[in-house]
Amino acid sequence: MNHPIDQQTPWQGAHHLSLVTRDLDATVRFYHGLLGMPLFGAMGPSQNHGAHYLFKAGHFIMHFFEQSDAEIPTPPVGWETHGVAFLPGTYQHVALELADESALLDLQMRLASAGVAVTDVSSEGPIRLFYFTDNNGILIEANWTPFDTFAMPIDYSNQELFSDPDPSPAVQELMRDGRLGA
């Protein structure tokens, strides 16, 4: 099951993330109105789920199903000043990339001006980012990277991207051998 880099599955990237909202109208106002993500589709309910809407974020789609009684894990009170903590369950946050640092800073100011809680802009290695929550309380990261993440070759010796002082055994194998053993 170990494929050389040149024989990997030709993924094109993430297509969409499906989430639940209690209120599609408020979600349209937040994502289309405040974040500026064009509404891409608005589909009615089917036998398996409620109405669902799609928003374009560059080459990625944010997809929301309406469920009025949804239980949505939200960050604890004070998260924006005390740091982002893990949420119950497997979902933590979605990260959306902006075109440049100016767009990142403009979005942070626009959200703060609209009364949305935001963190300060910080750096994770080369990535500049901040967090905010949407109208549902869903944690979102907005970021900008000063290089094309997807165009650069994988380099296990890159200290900015592979900085774990105690990497898992699988990562140690990749760093040492460039591949995983059988």
N, C-alpha and C positions, 0 to 999 in steps of 0.2 A: 504493500500500500504506500510505499515511498516513491514519489515521482520526482525525477530531476526537475529543476526550475524550468527548463525549456519544454517540459512535457506536462506542465500543470494545466488544470482545467481553465479554459479561457474566460474567466469571470470578467464581466464588464463593470461591476460595482453594485452597490445596493440599489434596489429599484424603489421600494417604498417601506414605510413602517406603518403598521395599522395599530391605532390606539382607540380608546373608548372616550367619549365625552358624554356628559349629562345634558348638554345644551348645544346643539349644532349652530344655532343662531349666534350665540356668544363666541363660538369657535370660529365662525366665518368672520365675525367682527375683529377677532384677535389676529388670526393668521392672514387673512386677506387685507383687512383694514389697517392693522397696526404693524404687522411684520412685512406686509407688502408681498406676500406669496399669492400669486394668482389662483383663484378658484378654478380648478381644472375639470371638475365633474361634480354633479350633485345627483345622486341616485336614490330612488325611493326604497322603501323597505321591501324585503323579500320574505319568504316563509321562514328563513333561518335567522334573520337579523333585521334591525331597524334601518332607517335611512343612513346613507354613508356618503361623505364628501371627500374630495381629493384636492390638495393644494400643491402647486409646483414650487419646489425649492431647487432651482437650477436643474440638474439631472437626477433629482430625487423627489419622491412624492410622499407627503405626509397625508395619511389616510385615516379618517375618523368615522367610527360607527357611533350612532346615538343610542345610548341606553340610560334612561332617566334614573335608574337605581344603581348605577355603576359604583363600585368601591375602587377609588383611585388613590394609590399610595402617594402621599405628598411629603415633601421635606418637613422636618420639625421646625417649630417656631424659632426664629433667629438664625436660620441657615445662612442667610445672605451676609451676616457679619461673623458668624462662628465657623464657617466652612461647610462644605457639602458633606453630608453624612450619608451612609448607605440607607437605602429604602428597603422596606420589607419586600420579599419576592425576588425575582430574577431581573426585572427591568430596573435600570438605574437612571439613565438619561439618554437622550438622543443628541448627537453633536451635528451641527449644521455649519458648513464652511462658507465664509464670505470671501469676496473677490480680493479685498485688500484691507490693510489696517485701518484706513480711513472709514471704510464701510463698517468695520467692527465698532469703532469708536462712535460713529454716527448712530448706529443701532442702539448701543448702550445708552446714549443720551436720549434718544427718542423714547425708549422704554421707560427710563427713569422719569422723564417729563410726563409720561402718561400714568405715572403712579405704580408701575410694575417694579417689584423688588428685583434688584440686580446686584451682582457682586462687583468688586473692583476687577479691572482687567489684570490678569496675571499671566505668567509664562509657565508652560510645561515643556521643558526642553526648548525646541525652536517654535513651538506653537503658542500664539497669543490667544487668550480666551477669557470669557466671562460666562456666568450662569444666570438664568432667570427662570421663572415659572410662567406657564401659559394660563389662560382663563380657567383651566381645569386643575391647576396645581401641579401639572406635569413639569418635571425638571428638564430644562433644555440648556445645552452648551452652544454658544456662538463662538466660532473660532476663525482664525486666519493663520495660514502657514506661509512663510516667506519663500517657499519653493513648491514645485508641483510634486506632491506626494506620490502620485500614481505614475509619474514619468521616471522617477529616479529608480535606479536598480537597487535590489535588496543587498545590503551590505551589513553583515553581522558584526563587523568591527566598528561601525559607526557608534561612537560613545554617546552621542546625543540621543539616539533612538534605542540603543541597547545599553542602558545604564544601570540595570538591576545588579546590585553588588552580590546577590546570591540567586542567580537565575535557576529555574527548574532544570532537572536533568535533561529534558528534551531540548531546551534552549541551549544548554551547555554543549550538547551534541551538535546542534546546528552551527554554533559559533566555532566549534573545534573542527568539525568534519564537513560542514556545508550541506549536510543531509542527515536524516534520521536513520538509525540502524533498523534492522528488521524487527 
